[in-house]
Amino acid sequence: MRILDVSPRVVHPPIRGSSVRSANLLRALAGRHEVRQLSQARLTRRGDPEGARGAFAVTPSYAELRMAAPVPTLATELGARSWVRAPVLSGVGLGRSARLRANLGWADIVLVEFPWQFSACRGARPDVPIVLSGCNVEAAKFADYAAAAGSPRSARLWLRAIERLERQAAQSADLVLAVSDADRDDLIRRYGLAPRSVVTVPNGADAARYRPASAHERRAARARLGLPDRPTVLFAGADVPPNRAGLAWVRRLAARAPHLTFLVTGTIAPPSRDGIVATGLLDDFGIALAAADFAVCPIEFGGGTKIKLLEGLAAGLPTVAFAEALHGLDIDGEVLVTPKSEAGLLGALDRLSDPAVAQELSRRGRDWVAGRYDWSAIARLLEVHLQQLIAGRGTQAAGVGSGSVSEPTTSYTSS
């Protein structure tokens, strides 16, 4: 297959959930197919990877092609600098891009990462199978973002526009991907989709790359990050409203637990050592995983499933989380679920000071991710769906409710 993936953001290096997902899935598919990723560069400060342009060879058969057409780029900035902080206008004017049309002409099948660019791709190439390859139910996610941000006045207008774009994309896609069965059910109900046109292709973690650290590796990672050699709790995330609320929980915990180091990575906080140790973006997230003893995920808002949570479990980090952070995951004792209170979070962290409790959670979490949510198995599932879609397209016209995609024999729970 010649697979084209269209993204409203530069993907490499993968620094947020959506880019981690697409980078891992496409890299795995590129082992057997030719893959191009067409992404839109941003007008951002110098040195920001989202502002990079040109071509980037990920593997010999997987290339990211970064474009910056004037109208889509300006529209993207307008949307991204609103309260939603997302490129919801990235499809404006995109259909006129010669580069998009040329790559659509090359492809056997197209994955569109978000609803924003879907109509431009469909209009430019109506004859090719196009998959809406989302990470969330966007309408539900941004409603949660609005709640986390205090529901600013502009939220209602943006939410209506987001739901309209997602509805149009979902209803005209040949196949829709959901990251959990809960999200799949929501998409079917919300937009009146045929059940067989929506399939679950979950988020995951690279279980080969992220593994439990030895005591020596942990000390070395702490030394590289300049951390004291004492129990360390990791919180990681991009700068979005649910994570800002989560960071507020972490700051309060740090004030009450001076015997712990709270390590915060990602764009959620600039580098600092004010109560917590914030690193900003790291070139290698594995260093933070190796440096930590535990992970905390006090997330109350947002949709999809949490990739950083899965990566922490793959690395054997005993994890404390709110129930909302586990949305869409079949968690059954692999994580300590706590009430939404400082006392609840601190009590759970205190339980992890018992080596027997921590070791059991580490083993269970690692085994659970490696056996059910490794990217290599998930990519095989996606490959089956794409091959079936192309095969079905050859025998009948695919469309909403056509029933041309049958259930694959591969399961994402395979190891």
Residue, then its C-alpha position, 0 to 999 in steps of 0.5 A: m500500500r501507498i499510505l498518505d497521512v495528513s496532519p495539521r501539525v509537524v509530527h517529528p519529534p513526536i512531543r504530544g499524544s496525537s503525534v506519538r500515536s501517528a509516528n509509532l503506527l506509521r513507522a510500524l506500517a512502513g516496515r511493509h508499506e510506503v508511507r508519506q506524512l504531509s504535515q502543516a508547519r506552524l508560524t512559531r518561535r525559532g527553534d520550535p519543532e512545529g515551525a520546521r519545514g521541508a522533508f524529514a526521512v523517518t525511515p527509508s520508506y516513511a517520510e514526513l513532508r512539511m508544508a506551509a501554504p500561506v492561507p492554511t498556515l494563517a488560518t491555523e494560527l488564528g485557530a491555534r491562538s484562540w482558547v482551544r489552542a488547536p489548529v481547528l482552522s487548518g483546512v481553510g484553503l488547503g484544498r487549493s494546495a498543489r502539494l496536497r493534491a500531488n500526494l493525494g494522487w500518489a496514495d492508495i489510501v489516506l489517513v486524516e488525523f483530525p476533522w479539520q482537514f478532512s473536507a479538503c482531502r475528500g474534495a481533492r480526491p473523492d475516489v480514494p478511500i479516506v480514513l478519519s484517524g482521530c485520537n478523540v471524540e473532538a466535540a466531547k474533548f473540547a467541551d471538557y477543555a472548555a470546562a477545565a478552562g472555565s468556559p470562556r465566552s467564545a467557547r460556545l461558538w468554537l464548540r459548535a464549529i468543532e462539532r460541525l466539522e467532526r460530524q461532516a468528516a465522520q459521515s463522509a469518511d470511508l472508515v472512522l478510527a476510535v481509540s477506545d470502545a467507549d469513544r467508538d460508541d460515542l461517535i456512532r451515537r453522536y453522529g448516527l454512524a453505521p457501527r461497521s464504519v467505526v472501528t477501535v484502534p487503541n492508543g499504546a506504548d512502545a513496550a520494547r523501548y520503555r522498560p523498567a529501569s534498574a537501580h543503577e539506571r535510575r540513579a544515572a537518569r536522576a544525575r542527568l536531570g540533576l535530581p536528588d536521589r530520593p523517591t520521585v513522582l512523574f507528571a508529564g503532559a502538553d500545555v492543554p487545559p486538563n493538564r493545567a488543572g492536573l499541574a495544579w494538583v501536583r503543585r499542591l501535593a509538592a507543598r505537602a510532601p517535601h520528602l518526594t521529588f515531583l518531576v514535571t516534563g513536557t510543555i505544561a510547565p517551563p523549566s524551573r525548580d520552584g517546588i517541583v522540578a520542571t524540565g520542559l520538553l525532553d529530547d528523550f522522554g525515557i530519561a524521565l521514566a527511568a528517573a522516576d519511582f512512581a507516576v501520578c495522573p490527576i486528570e479530571f477532564g479530556g477525552g481519548t486515552k492517555i498515552k503518557l499513562l500507558e508509557g509510564l506503565a510500560a516502564g513499570l512505574p506504579t501509577v496513581a490516577f483519578a478515575e477520569a484519567l482511565h477513560g476508555l481503558d480496561i483497567d482492573g487493578e493495574v493503577l491505584v485509583t484515588p478520590k479527587s482530593e489531596a488526601g486521597l492522592l497523598g494516601a495512595l502515594d504513601r501506599l507505594s512506599d511499601p515495596a511489596v505494593a509498588q513491585e506488584l503494581s509495577r509488574r501488573g502494569r508492565d504486563w498489561v501494557a506489553g500484552r494488550y497495548d504495544w504499538s506493534a500489535i496495534a499497527r498490525l490491527l490497523e493494517v488489517h483494517l486498511q487492507q480490508l477497506i481497499a479490498g472492499r473498495g475494489t468490489q463496491a463503492a465504500g461510503v457511510g453505512s455501506g458495510s464494506v469493512s468487515e471485522p478483522t480477525t486480528s485483535y488489539t489484545s494480541s501480544 
